[in-house]
Amino acid sequence: MATYNHNFLVLRLIVAGAMLMMTGLFKKGKVVTLVPHSIVVGFTIGIAIVIYTTKKKSR
């Protein structure tokens, strides 16, 4: 099983949060409406499957 460096994950979370804050500060939130709902749902389901399978393997 592969090992992951959690420091990089923390950095990604900080960058993603900064991007969300900048989007809100510059009133660019309407860009989100360009992403189709099916893409958002598919991504959410995909990441849920990845999390589930990772947790199941660690037991």
N, CA, C and O atoms as a CHARMM CRD file, in Angstrom:
* protein
*
  236
    1    1 MET  N      0.84100  -1.17900   0.00000 PROA 1      0.00000
    2    1 MET  CA     0.00000   0.00000   0.00000 PROA 1      0.00000
    3    1 MET  C      0.87900   1.23200   0.00000 PROA 1      0.00000
    4    1 MET  O      1.89700   1.27500   0.69100 PROA 1      0.00000
    5    2 ALA  N      0.49800   2.21600  -0.75800 PROA 2      0.00000
    6    2 ALA  CA     1.29700   3.43300  -0.88000 PROA 2      0.00000
    7    2 ALA  C      1.17800   4.29000   0.37700 PROA 2      0.00000
    8    2 ALA  O      0.14500   4.29800   1.04600 PROA 2      0.00000
    9    3 THR  N      2.23200   4.99400   0.67600 PROA 3      0.00000
   10    3 THR  CA     2.19300   5.93500   1.79200 PROA 3      0.00000
   11    3 THR  C      2.08800   7.33900   1.22800 PROA 3      0.00000
   12    3 THR  O      2.63400   7.63600   0.16600 PROA 3      0.00000
   13    4 TYR  N      1.39200   8.19000   1.93800 PROA 4      0.00000
   14    4 TYR  CA     1.15000   9.54500   1.46600 PROA 4      0.00000
   15    4 TYR  C      1.71500  10.54200   2.46200 PROA 4      0.00000
   16    4 TYR  O      1.70500  10.31300   3.67100 PROA 4      0.00000
   17    5 ASN  N      2.20200  11.64400   1.93500 PROA 5      0.00000
   18    5 ASN  CA     2.71900  12.72300   2.75900 PROA 5      0.00000
   19    5 ASN  C      1.55900  13.67000   3.07100 PROA 5      0.00000
   20    5 ASN  O      1.02500  14.31200   2.16700 PROA 5      0.00000
   21    6 HSD  N      1.17400  13.75900   4.32700 PROA 6      0.00000
   22    6 HSD  CA     0.02200  14.57300   4.71600 PROA 6      0.00000
   23    6 HSD  C      0.32700  16.06100   4.68100 PROA 6      0.00000
   24    6 HSD  O     -0.59800  16.87300   4.66100 PROA 6      0.00000
   25    7 ASN  N      1.60700  16.44100   4.67200 PROA 7      0.00000
   26    7 ASN  CA     1.94700  17.85900   4.59100 PROA 7      0.00000
   27    7 ASN  C      1.46700  18.45100   3.27300 PROA 7      0.00000
   28    7 ASN  O      0.99300  19.58700   3.23700 PROA 7      0.00000
   29    8 PHE  N      1.58800  17.68900   2.19500 PROA 8      0.00000
   30    8 PHE  CA     1.12600  18.16500   0.90200 PROA 8      0.00000
   31    8 PHE  C     -0.38800  18.33000   0.89100 PROA 8      0.00000
   32    8 PHE  O     -0.90600  19.25000   0.25600 PROA 8      0.00000
   33    9 LEU  N     -1.09900  17.45400   1.58200 PROA 9      0.00000
   34    9 LEU  CA    -2.54900  17.55400   1.67800 PROA 9      0.00000
   35    9 LEU  C     -2.95300  18.83800   2.39700 PROA 9      0.00000
   36    9 LEU  O     -3.88900  19.52000   1.98100 PROA 9      0.00000
   37   10 VAL  N     -2.25300  19.16100   3.46400 PROA 10     0.00000
   38   10 VAL  CA    -2.54100  20.38300   4.20600 PROA 10     0.00000
   39   10 VAL  C     -2.29700  21.60000   3.32000 PROA 10     0.00000
   40   10 VAL  O     -3.08100  22.55000   3.33300 PROA 10     0.00000
   41   11 LEU  N     -1.21500  21.57100   2.55300 PROA 11     0.00000
   42   11 LEU  CA    -0.92600  22.67800   1.63800 PROA 11     0.00000
   43   11 LEU  C     -2.03900  22.83100   0.60800 PROA 11     0.00000
   44   11 LEU  O     -2.44600  23.95200   0.30400 PROA 11     0.00000
   45   12 ARG  N     -2.53400  21.72400   0.06700 PROA 12     0.00000
   46   12 ARG  CA    -3.63900  21.77900  -0.89800 PROA 12     0.00000
   47   12 ARG  C     -4.88300  22.39000  -0.27900 PROA 12     0.00000
   48   12 ARG  O     -5.56500  23.19800  -0.90900 PROA 12     0.00000
   49   13 LEU  N     -5.17700  22.00300   0.95700 PROA 13     0.00000
   50   13 LEU  CA    -6.35600  22.54500   1.63100 PROA 13     0.00000
   51   13 LEU  C     -6.23800  24.05000   1.83900 PROA 13     0.00000
   52   13 LEU  O     -7.21400  24.78000   1.66900 PROA 13     0.00000
   53   14 ILE  N     -5.05300  24.51200   2.20400 PROA 14     0.00000
   54   14 ILE  CA    -4.83600  25.94000   2.41300 PROA 14     0.00000
   55   14 ILE  C     -4.99100  26.69900   1.10000 PROA 14     0.00000
   56   14 ILE  O     -5.63100  27.75000   1.06200 PROA 14     0.00000
   57   15 VAL  N     -4.40900  26.17200   0.02600 PROA 15     0.00000
   58   15 VAL  CA    -4.51600  26.82900  -1.28100 PROA 15     0.00000
   59   15 VAL  C     -5.96800  26.85200  -1.75800 PROA 15     0.00000
   60   15 VAL  O     -6.43500  27.86700  -2.27700 PROA 15     0.00000
   61   16 ALA  N     -6.67800  25.74600  -1.58600 PROA 16     0.00000
   62   16 ALA  CA    -8.08500  25.69400  -2.00100 PROA 16     0.00000
   63   16 ALA  C     -8.91900  26.69500  -1.20300 PROA 16     0.00000
   64   16 ALA  O     -9.78300  27.36500  -1.76800 PROA 16     0.00000
   65   17 GLY  N     -8.67400  26.80200   0.09200 PROA 17     0.00000
   66   17 GLY  CA    -9.38200  27.77500   0.91900 PROA 17     0.00000
   67   17 GLY  C     -9.07700  29.20600   0.50300 PROA 17     0.00000
   68   17 GLY  O     -9.97100  30.05200   0.46400 PROA 17     0.00000
   69   18 ALA  N     -7.80900  29.47400   0.19100 PROA 18     0.00000
   70   18 ALA  CA    -7.42700  30.81700  -0.26400 PROA 18     0.00000
   71   18 ALA  C     -8.10300  31.15000  -1.58900 PROA 18     0.00000
   72   18 ALA  O     -8.54400  32.27900  -1.80500 PROA 18     0.00000
   73   19 MET  N     -8.18100  30.15400  -2.47500 PROA 19     0.00000
   74   19 MET  CA    -8.85100  30.39300  -3.75900 PROA 19     0.00000
   75   19 MET  C    -10.34000  30.68500  -3.56100 PROA 19     0.00000
   76   19 MET  O    -10.89600  31.55700  -4.22800 PROA 19     0.00000
   77   20 LEU  N    -10.97800  29.96300  -2.65300 PROA 20     0.00000
   78   20 LEU  CA   -12.39400  30.22000  -2.36300 PROA 20     0.00000
   79   20 LEU  C    -12.59800  31.61600  -1.78400 PROA 20     0.00000
   80   20 LEU  O    -13.54300  32.31600  -2.14900 PROA 20     0.00000
   81   21 MET  N    -11.70900  32.01200  -0.88300 PROA 21     0.00000
   82   21 MET  CA   -11.82200  33.34000  -0.28200 PROA 21     0.00000
   83   21 MET  C    -11.61000  34.43900  -1.32000 PROA 21     0.00000
   84   21 MET  O    -12.32400  35.44200  -1.31300 PROA 21     0.00000
   85   22 MET  N    -10.64200  34.25900  -2.20600 PROA 22     0.00000
   86   22 MET  CA   -10.37600  35.26000  -3.24100 PROA 22     0.00000
   87   22 MET  C    -11.55800  35.34600  -4.21400 PROA 22     0.00000
   88   22 MET  O    -11.91800  36.43300  -4.66600 PROA 22     0.00000
   89   23 THR  N    -12.14800  34.20800  -4.52900 PROA 23     0.00000
   90   23 THR  CA   -13.31200  34.20100  -5.41200 PROA 23     0.00000
   91   23 THR  C    -14.45600  35.00300  -4.78600 PROA 23     0.00000
   92   23 THR  O    -15.13900  35.76100  -5.47400 PROA 23     0.00000
   93   24 GLY  N    -14.65400  34.83400  -3.50900 PROA 24     0.00000
   94   24 GLY  CA   -15.70100  35.58500  -2.81900 PROA 24     0.00000
   95   24 GLY  C    -15.39300  37.06400  -2.70600 PROA 24     0.00000
   96   24 GLY  O    -16.27700  37.90100  -2.88500 PROA 24     0.00000
   97   25 LEU  N    -14.14100  37.39100  -2.40900 PROA 25     0.00000
   98   25 LEU  CA   -13.76700  38.79700  -2.25900 PROA 25     0.00000
   99   25 LEU  C    -13.88100  39.57400  -3.56000 PROA 25     0.00000
  100   25 LEU  O    -14.23800  40.75200  -3.55300 PROA 25     0.00000
  101   26 PHE  N    -13.58200  38.92800  -4.66900 PROA 26     0.00000
  102   26 PHE  CA   -13.63000  39.61000  -5.96400 PROA 26     0.00000
  103   26 PHE  C    -14.95300  39.39200  -6.70200 PROA 26     0.00000
  104   26 PHE  O    -15.06600  39.69400  -7.89000 PROA 26     0.00000
  105   27 LYS  N    -15.95100  38.86400  -5.98500 PROA 27     0.00000
  106   27 LYS  CA   -17.30800  38.68300  -6.52800 PROA 27     0.00000
  107   27 LYS  C    -17.32200  37.88100  -7.82600 PROA 27     0.00000
  108   27 LYS  O    -18.03000  38.22900  -8.77100 PROA 27     0.00000
  109   28 LYS  N    -16.54200  36.81500  -7.86600 PROA 28     0.00000
  110   28 LYS  CA   -16.48300  35.95400  -9.04500 PROA 28     0.00000
  111   28 LYS  C    -17.20500  34.63000  -8.82100 PROA 28     0.00000
  112   28 LYS  O    -16.92700  33.65800  -9.52300 PROA 28     0.00000
  113   29 GLY  N    -18.10400  34.57100  -7.88200 PROA 29     0.00000
  114   29 GLY  CA   -18.81300  33.34600  -7.56000 PROA 29     0.00000
  115   29 GLY  C    -19.73800  32.85800  -8.66400 PROA 29     0.00000
  116   29 GLY  O    -20.10600  31.68400  -8.69000 PROA 29     0.00000
  117   30 LYS  N    -20.12000  33.75000  -9.57800 PROA 30     0.00000
  118   30 LYS  CA   -21.00700  33.34900 -10.66800 PROA 30     0.00000
  119   30 LYS  C    -20.32700  32.39800 -11.64400 PROA 30     0.00000
  120   30 LYS  O    -21.00200  31.75500 -12.44800 PROA 30     0.00000
  121   31 VAL  N    -19.00500  32.30000 -11.58800 PROA 31     0.00000
  122   31 VAL  CA   -18.27900  31.37700 -12.45500 PROA 31     0.00000
  123   31 VAL  C    -18.68900  29.93800 -12.15200 PROA 31     0.00000
  124   31 VAL  O    -18.65300  29.08200 -13.03700 PROA 31     0.00000
  125   32 VAL  N    -19.07300  29.67300 -10.92200 PROA 32     0.00000
  126   32 VAL  CA   -19.47100  28.32700 -10.50300 PROA 32     0.00000
  127   32 VAL  C    -20.69300  27.85400 -11.28200 PROA 32     0.00000
  128   32 VAL  O    -20.86800  26.65300 -11.48700 PROA 32     0.00000
  129   33 THR  N    -21.53000  28.77200 -11.71400 PROA 33     0.00000
  130   33 THR  CA   -22.73200  28.37900 -12.45800 PROA 33     0.00000
  131   33 THR  C    -22.38600  27.78900 -13.82400 PROA 33     0.00000
  132   33 THR  O    -23.24000  27.17100 -14.45900 PROA 33     0.00000
  133   34 LEU  N    -21.15100  27.97000 -14.28400 PROA 34     0.00000
  134   34 LEU  CA   -20.73900  27.41500 -15.57000 PROA 34     0.00000
  135   34 LEU  C    -20.44500  25.91600 -15.48300 PROA 34     0.00000
  136   34 LEU  O    -20.38800  25.23400 -16.50600 PROA 34     0.00000
  137   35 VAL  N    -20.25800  25.40600 -14.27100 PROA 35     0.00000
  138   35 VAL  CA   -19.97300  23.98300 -14.08400 PROA 35     0.00000
  139   35 VAL  C    -21.31500  23.23800 -14.02600 PROA 35     0.00000
  140   35 VAL  O    -22.14400  23.52900 -13.16400 PROA 35     0.00000
  141   36 PRO  N    -21.53000  22.29000 -14.93000 PROA 36     0.00000
  142   36 PRO  CA   -22.80400  21.55900 -14.92600 PROA 36     0.00000
  143   36 PRO  C    -23.00900  20.76000 -13.63000 PROA 36     0.00000
  144   36 PRO  O    -22.05400  20.29200 -13.01000 PROA 36     0.00000
  145   37 HSD  N    -24.26000  20.62200 -13.25000 PROA 37     0.00000
  146   37 HSD  CA   -24.60800  19.90700 -12.02300 PROA 37     0.00000
  147   37 HSD  C    -24.14700  18.45100 -12.07200 PROA 37     0.00000
  148   37 HSD  O    -23.71300  17.89700 -11.06200 PROA 37     0.00000
  149   38 SER  N    -24.24100  17.83800 -13.24800 PROA 38     0.00000
  150   38 SER  CA   -23.83900  16.43200 -13.36600 PROA 38     0.00000
  151   38 SER  C    -22.34800  16.24900 -13.09200 PROA 38     0.00000
  152   38 SER  O    -21.94700  15.20600 -12.57500 PROA 38     0.00000
  153   39 ILE  N    -21.52600  17.22800 -13.42400 PROA 39     0.00000
  154   39 ILE  CA   -20.09400  17.15300 -13.14800 PROA 39     0.00000
  155   39 ILE  C    -19.85200  17.20600 -11.64300 PROA 39     0.00000
  156   39 ILE  O    -19.03600  16.45200 -11.11200 PROA 39     0.00000
  157   40 VAL  N    -20.55800  18.09500 -10.96200 PROA 40     0.00000
  158   40 VAL  CA   -20.40600  18.21900  -9.50800 PROA 40     0.00000
  159   40 VAL  C    -20.84900  16.93400  -8.81900 PROA 40     0.00000
  160   40 VAL  O    -20.16900  16.44700  -7.91500 PROA 40     0.00000
  161   41 VAL  N    -21.97700  16.38700  -9.23800 PROA 41     0.00000
  162   41 VAL  CA   -22.48300  15.15100  -8.63700 PROA 41     0.00000
  163   41 VAL  C    -21.51900  13.99600  -8.90300 PROA 41     0.00000
  164   41 VAL  O    -21.23700  13.20500  -8.00400 PROA 41     0.00000
  165   42 GLY  N    -21.01700  13.89800 -10.12300 PROA 42     0.00000
  166   42 GLY  CA   -20.08500  12.83200 -10.46400 PROA 42     0.00000
  167   42 GLY  C    -18.79900  12.91100  -9.65900 PROA 42     0.00000
  168   42 GLY  O    -18.28700  11.89200  -9.19500 PROA 42     0.00000
  169   43 PHE  N    -18.28000  14.11400  -9.49400 PROA 43     0.00000
  170   43 PHE  CA   -17.07400  14.28400  -8.69200 PROA 43     0.00000
  171   43 PHE  C    -17.32600  13.89300  -7.24000 PROA 43     0.00000
  172   43 PHE  O    -16.50200  13.22000  -6.62100 PROA 43     0.00000
  173   44 THR  N    -18.46000  14.31300  -6.70400 PROA 44     0.00000
  174   44 THR  CA   -18.78300  14.00200  -5.31600 PROA 44     0.00000
  175   44 THR  C    -18.92300  12.49600  -5.10600 PROA 44     0.00000
  176   44 THR  O    -18.41600  11.95800  -4.12200 PROA 44     0.00000
  177   45 ILE  N    -19.59400  11.82800  -6.00700 PROA 45     0.00000
  178   45 ILE  CA   -19.73800  10.37200  -5.90300 PROA 45     0.00000
  179   45 ILE  C    -18.38800   9.68300  -6.04000 PROA 45     0.00000
  180   45 ILE  O    -18.09300   8.73700  -5.31000 PROA 45     0.00000
  181   46 GLY  N    -17.57100  10.15600  -6.97000 PROA 46     0.00000
  182   46 GLY  CA   -16.24800   9.56700  -7.17100 PROA 46     0.00000
  183   46 GLY  C    -15.36900   9.68400  -5.95100 PROA 46     0.00000
  184   46 GLY  O    -14.72000   8.71600  -5.55700 PROA 46     0.00000
  185   47 ILE  N    -15.33900  10.86000  -5.34500 PROA 47     0.00000
  186   47 ILE  CA   -14.49400  11.04900  -4.16500 PROA 47     0.00000
  187   47 ILE  C    -15.04600  10.25100  -2.98600 PROA 47     0.00000
  188   47 ILE  O    -14.27700   9.79000  -2.14300 PROA 47     0.00000
  189   48 ALA  N    -16.37300  10.08100  -2.91300 PROA 48     0.00000
  190   48 ALA  CA   -16.96100   9.26600  -1.84500 PROA 48     0.00000
  191   48 ALA  C    -16.54100   7.81000  -1.99000 PROA 48     0.00000
  192   48 ALA  O    -16.26100   7.14100  -0.99500 PROA 48     0.00000
  193   49 ILE  N    -16.49600   7.31800  -3.21800 PROA 49     0.00000
  194   49 ILE  CA   -16.06600   5.93300  -3.44600 PROA 49     0.00000
  195   49 ILE  C    -14.60200   5.75800  -3.06900 PROA 49     0.00000
  196   49 ILE  O    -14.23000   4.75100  -2.46700 PROA 49     0.00000
  197   50 VAL  N    -13.77800   6.72600  -3.41600 PROA 50     0.00000
  198   50 VAL  CA   -12.35300   6.65300  -3.06300 PROA 50     0.00000
  199   50 VAL  C    -12.17600   6.63400  -1.55200 PROA 50     0.00000
  200   50 VAL  O    -11.39300   5.83800  -1.03400 PROA 50     0.00000
  201   51 ILE  N    -12.88400   7.49100  -0.84200 PROA 51     0.00000
  202   51 ILE  CA   -12.77600   7.54200   0.62000 PROA 51     0.00000
  203   51 ILE  C    -13.26400   6.22600   1.22900 PROA 51     0.00000
  204   51 ILE  O    -12.62900   5.69300   2.13900 PROA 51     0.00000
  205   52 TYR  N    -14.38400   5.70300   0.73500 PROA 52     0.00000
  206   52 TYR  CA   -14.94100   4.45000   1.26700 PROA 52     0.00000
  207   52 TYR  C    -13.96000   3.27900   1.08000 PROA 52     0.00000
  208   52 TYR  O    -13.70300   2.51000   2.00600 PROA 52     0.00000
  209   53 THR  N    -13.42500   3.16700  -0.13300 PROA 53     0.00000
  210   53 THR  CA   -12.52400   2.03800  -0.39100 PROA 53     0.00000
  211   53 THR  C    -11.22300   2.16000   0.39300 PROA 53     0.00000
  212   53 THR  O    -10.65900   1.15200   0.81800 PROA 53     0.00000
  213   54 THR  N    -10.74700   3.37500   0.58700 PROA 54     0.00000
  214   54 THR  CA    -9.54500   3.57300   1.38600 PROA 54     0.00000
  215   54 THR  C     -9.78300   3.18400   2.83700 PROA 54     0.00000
  216   54 THR  O     -8.94600   2.53000   3.45900 PROA 54     0.00000
  217   55 LYS  N    -10.91900   3.58700   3.36800 PROA 55     0.00000
  218   55 LYS  CA   -11.24300   3.24600   4.76200 PROA 55     0.00000
  219   55 LYS  C    -11.46300   1.75100   4.91700 PROA 55     0.00000
  220   55 LYS  O    -11.05500   1.17000   5.92300 PROA 55     0.00000
  221   56 LYS  N    -12.09300   1.12800   3.95100 PROA 56     0.00000
  222   56 LYS  CA   -12.37200  -0.29600   4.04800 PROA 56     0.00000
  223   56 LYS  C    -11.08500  -1.11200   4.02300 PROA 56     0.00000
  224   56 LYS  O    -10.97300  -2.11300   4.73000 PROA 56     0.00000
  225   57 LYS  N    -10.10100  -0.68700   3.20400 PROA 57     0.00000
  226   57 LYS  CA    -8.83500  -1.39200   3.12600 PROA 57     0.00000
  227   57 LYS  C     -8.01400  -1.24900   4.40400 PROA 57     0.00000
  228   57 LYS  O     -7.23600  -2.13900   4.74900 PROA 57     0.00000
  229   58 SER  N     -8.18700  -0.12900   5.10500 PROA 58     0.00000
  230   58 SER  CA    -7.37400   0.09700   6.30000 PROA 58     0.00000
  231   58 SER  C     -7.86900  -0.69300   7.51100 PROA 58     0.00000
  232   58 SER  O     -7.17900  -0.74100   8.52900 PROA 58     0.00000
  233   59 ARG  N     -9.03400  -1.30500   7.42700 PROA 59     0.00000
  234   59 ARG  CA    -9.57400  -2.07100   8.55900 PROA 59     0.00000
  235   59 ARG  C     -8.98900  -3.42800   8.64800 PROA 59     0.00000
  236   59 ARG  O     -9.34100  -4.19400   9.54500 PROA 59     0.00000
